[in-house]
Amino acid sequence: MKKLVFNLAMLTLLTLPALAQGIPENAPRGFDSLRAGIPHGRIDTISYSSVTVGNQRKALVYTPPGFSKKSQYPVLYLLHGIGGDEKEWLRGGTPQVVLDNLYAEGKIKPMIVVMPNGRAMKDERATGDVMAPDKVQAFATFEKDLLNDLIPYIQKKYPVYKDRDHRAIAGLSMGGGQALNFGLGNLDSFAWIGGFSSAPNTKTPEQLVPDPAEARKKIKLLWISCGDSDRLISFSKRTHDYLQKNNVPHIYHIEPGAHDFKVWKNGLYLFSQLIFKPGDALHRD
């Protein structure tokens, strides 16, 4: 049975407007099954020039059902794990199916989802020793590529909002660590942040949130989730413990599972229903 650990003292007047939104239930059976008779979004491959890396880099872009260049959309940057690339979510998590189904049920806001290659180096392939020091370093280097190259490209090519309130970042495993590192390290760029089974690349809590008061002021949603049998759960728990101690509102969601897409898809299912909605998302720690 899932566990939502929370402190009632944190449900202050600041978060009361979002109480009606609530936290969604775990994904039901069939949430990731392709459905006929509903509108579907589209996935395209883009190529952008990276000054950070010094070459052209690829990413996948999901545009929602009914996408129109005459509208404006918020953006979720969705990151992969250490053994993956820009196609890992597509192969293992079918995010386009999960999101299409949620749109059909009226549960999420229309958004563009960008799935980049988080290994910012010229040979960005997930081959050989993926734990090699240069490949691990490339995941940290991706912060510059994301902020200086990819986000500006998306803003130029797609009808997206350019403010932090309409920008989210989330990821699985190594990408979960990136999402916490980059999101919390750039609160002027991201308001919605999610780490699914975040890996050891996650910075220490003191580095992630050196100024709890600033975090309380700026973060609209900080989501941390993990499987209860995941051997990496300690990295999520230490972050949760620090946030709880320092009264930084967040959602800490532990569910049955290990380090796999069953947990990560459920994370996407839940997280996507909370982002880009009026007011702060319900914060529970």
N, C-alpha and C positions, 0 to 999 in steps of 0.2 A: 504494500500500500504506500502511496506517495506520502511524503512528509513535507509540509510547509512550516518552516520554523520562523516564528515571528514574535515580536515584542509589541504588546498592545500600547505601550507607552509612546511608541513612535507614531501612532496614528493621531497626529496632532491636527490642528485646524488647517495647517498647510496642505495636508493630503486628503482631508475630508471630501473636497469636491470630486475626487476620483473614486470614492468608495462605491458608487453605483456601477462603475465599470467592472470591478472585481477581477479576480484572477481566473482565467479559463481553466476548465478541467483538462486533464491529460487527454491526448488525442484519442478519439474513438476508433474502433475498427473501420478500416476503409478510408481513413483520412488521406492516405497516400496512394489511393487507387485511381487510375484514370477513369473519368466519368464522361459518358456520352451525353449530349444534349445540353451542355453548359458552355459558356464562352471560354476560350482558352487564350492565355497570353502567348508571348513569343520569345524565343531565345536566339540572340544573334551573337556572333563573334566579332569583336572589335580589335583594332590594332592601334596603339597609341605610341607616340614618341616619348621615350623616357630619357630625360637629361640626366637623371640620377644614375641610371644603369649605362646609358650610352648606346641604346639600340631601340628597336621597336619591340613592344611587349603586347601580349594578348590578354583579353579578358572576355568573359561572357556577360551579356546584359539581358536581363529578363524585363520585358515591358508587359504591363498587365492587360487583361482583356479590355477592349474598348479604348486602347491607348490612342491618344490624339496629340499631335504636335501643338494644338491650340490650347491645351491644358498645361498646368504645371504640376510636378510630382515631387514628393519627397524621395530620398534615396537611402537604401540600405546597402552597405558594403558587407558582403558575406564571405568570410575567409575560410580556407581549407587547412588541413593538417600537414604535418611534416613530410608525410609520404605521398602527398597529393599535389595537384596543380589546379588551374582554373576550372578543370572539368570534374574535380572530385565530388563536389556537391551534386552535380548533374548525374554522375554515375551511381553514387551511393545513396543520395538523399532525395532525388527527384523533386527539388524545391518548386519547380514550375507546377507540378501536379498538386502539391500541398497547398500552394498559394491559390491556384485556380479554384480548388474546392472551397477554400475559405472565402474567396470573392463571391462564389455562387451562393454561399450562405450568409453573405452580408456581414462577415465578421472582421474584416480588415479594411484598412484604408488603401486606395490605389497607390502603389509605389513602384519605383524602378529598383531592381536588385542587381547589383554589380558583383560578379564573382571573379576576382582577379587572381593572378599567380602571385602568391605572397612570398615567393623566393626571388628576391630582387638581385639577380646576377645575370651575366650574359648567357651562361649555360644554366638555364632555369629548369631543366628537365628533372623530374623526380626519379633519377636513375643512380646506380652506384650506391655509395655510402651516403644516405640522406642525412646521417648524423655528423658528417665531416664538418670541421670547424668553419670552413668558408661557406658551406650551405646553411649552417645554423646562423651565422652572421648575416646572411642574406635576408633572413626573416626579420631581423632588426632593421636592416637597411631599407626594407620595404616601407617603413614609416615615411621616409623622405619621398619615395616614389609615389606613395599614395597621396600625400598632401600637396606635393609640388607638381606632379605630372598627371596622375590618373584623375583626381577630382577636378582639376581645371579642364581636362579633356571632356569629361562627362558633362560638365556645366556648359561647355561650348557646343557639344553635339546633341544634347538632349534637353527638353523643356523641363528643367528641374529648378526647384528653389535652391538658393545659394546660402541660406543662413543655417546656423547650427541646429535650430529647432526642427528643421526638416531633414536632418542627416543622422543616420544611425550606423553603428558598426557592431558586428557580432561574428563569432567564429567558433570552430570546433577544435579542440585539442591545441596544437601549436597556434592555430588561428584564433582560438579562444584567448590564449595568452596575448597574442598580438592585439586583439580587440580591447582587452582590458588595458594593456600598456599604452596603445595609441589613443584610445578613447579618453581614458582618465588623464593621460598626459597632454591632451589637447582639447580641453573643455570649451575652448572658444570655437571648436570645429564640430564637436559631437555632443548631442544632448541625450542620446539613447544608446546604451552600451550593454552588450551581452556576451558572456563567456560560457560556452558549453564545454564542460570537462577540460577546463584550461590546463595546459601542460606546464612543465617546469620552467619554460621561458617566461612565465608570468613573473613580473617584478614583485619584490616584497611589498606587503601592504603599505609600509611606511613610504616606499617610493611611489606606489600607485596613487596614494591619497595623502600627500604631505600636509595638505591644508583642508581638514574636514569641513570647516566652515564654508570654504569656497565650493566644495563638492556638494554640500547640502543646498547651496544656493543655485547651482547651475545644472545639476543632473536631473533630467526628467524621469529616467528609468535606468537603474543599474541592476542587471539580471545576472545571477550566478547559478548555474545548475550543473548537476553531475549525477552519475549512476552510483548507487550505494555500494556496489562491489567494484568500482573503478579504483585501480591501484594508485591513481593520481589524485584521488579525492582530497588529499591533505592540502593541495595547493588552493583548491576552492574554499576549504574550511578555514584556512588561516586568513584568507581575505575576508570571509564572512565574519570571523571572530573580531578582527580589527575594526571592520565597519560597524559592527554591533557595539563594540566598546566605545567607539567615537561618535555614536549616534548619527551615522550616515545612512539614510533610508535606502533600502535595497530589497530585492527579492532573492531569497536563497531557497532553491528548489532541488530537493534530493528525491530521486525516484529509483525504482528497482531497475538494475541494469549495470552493464560494464562500460568499457570504452569502445562504443560502437555506434553505428548510425541509428539504431533503435532509440537511443537516448538523444542523439543530436537532432534527429527529425522531430522528436517531440519538443525539443528546445525551440526549434524554429517555429513549430506550430503554435506554441504558447507565446513566445516573444513577439512574433509578428502581429498578434492580436492586440498587443498593448501599446505598440509604438505609433507615433504620429496622430494621436488622438488628443482632443482638447484637454487642457490642464495637464498636470503631472499624472503619470500612470500610478496606480496604486502601489505604494512602497510598503513592503513588509520585510523586516529583517529578523 
